[in-house]
Amino acid sequence: MFEKDLSLCVLFDKYAQLLSDKKREAFDLYYNNDFSLAEISEHTGTSRQAVRDLLAHAADELRSAEAAMLLCEKRRKLSELLDKARISISSGCSTSEICALLDAISELYE
């Protein structure tokens, strides 16, 4: 059975435009609309194996895009650093600690 890797949905949100129309449609139907391989096969007029291959290639392309651009990872790190900064500010941490967090945030985009 083909297992769903739901972490791919985050990558799809960022990189869907990099996929071909067929891959994007198959991915959207499978992950976002919960279609089965058979349902997608019927919808697209292709075999279940062709749908499975489309999904596998789409997943590979999404992972490759993330490896090259790291947008999702940077967003996760940014969110984590901003949370730490908010906590530091509200708990009265020193200016140097807050500056260190701001420097770390800045480094994400260099």
Number of C-alpha atoms within 10 A of each C-alpha: 3 9 5 11 9 11 8 17 18 12 20 23 11 15 19 21 10 14 17 12 11 14 21 19 16 24 27 17 17 19 17 11 10 12 16 15 20 15 15 22 18 13 12 15 11 12 14 17 12 15 25 19 13 19 24 15 14 23 20 13 19 23 17 12 17 17 12 9 12 14 16 16 14 14 12 12 15 17 13 12 16 16 12 14 20 12 13 16 14 9 9 10 12 10 11 9 13 18 12 12 17 14 11 15 19 11 9 13 8 5
